Amino acid sequence: MDEFFIYLRLGFDHITDPGGYDHILFVIALCTVYTLQQWRQVLVLVTAFTIGHSITLALATLQLIDYSTALIELLIPVTILITALTNLFYQEPRSRLQPTAQSPNRYWRYGLALVFGLIHGMGFSNYLRSLLGREASIVQPLLAFNIGLELGQLLIVTLVLAIAFVVLDILRRSRLRWVLVVSGIVAGMAISLILNNELVAGK
């Protein structure tokens, strides 16, 4: 049981570590167009991302799939950039009861989260495999690590929605401006990660 909580903590620390902020940026980009009142939609979105990265995290850790680490490290910021750019086309609903056609509850966002989750799962597995070493059984560490990732992910989502609530409902700022500013910042940071990737920079 001690080992279980060790790997759970490692998973939590990995996704919330400011030093490895690429996964944090992706979760922020996913949630930016939502408000606290839309937490059910966010839950479905996060679940789609969870399903995606759980699949490839398990397959890659069990060495059932093979891939280029350098390529995955490039694709992760690409997923962040694409998600942030889709937010830039967001249109503020005319009212909370009548969302526009561009409302964030469109089903394609769930598919996007699922597919991009597959890529992020391979990124998570790099870290987990380095921790496992020659562990005889990796099923329990894999499960604990994945739960830790989810707890960290939920913390990030909660913080984003709480900040959005303060900005939009208390300070009464424009929802469209909130989406554009946050998504623009995330997109800029993603571009920086892409340009500094070893495949792009030729390091």
Buried (B, 14 or more C-beta within 10 A) or exposed (E): EEEBEBBBBBBBEBBBEEEEBBBBBBBBBBBBBBBBEBBEBBEBBBBBBBBBBBBBBBBBBEEEBEBEEEEBBBBBBBBBBBBBBBBEEBEBBEEEEEBEEEBBBEEEBBEBBBEBBBBBBBBBBBBBBEBBEEBEEBEEBBBBBBBBBBBBBBBBBBBBBEBBBEBBEEEEBEBEEBBBBBBBBBBEBBBEBBEEBEEEEEE
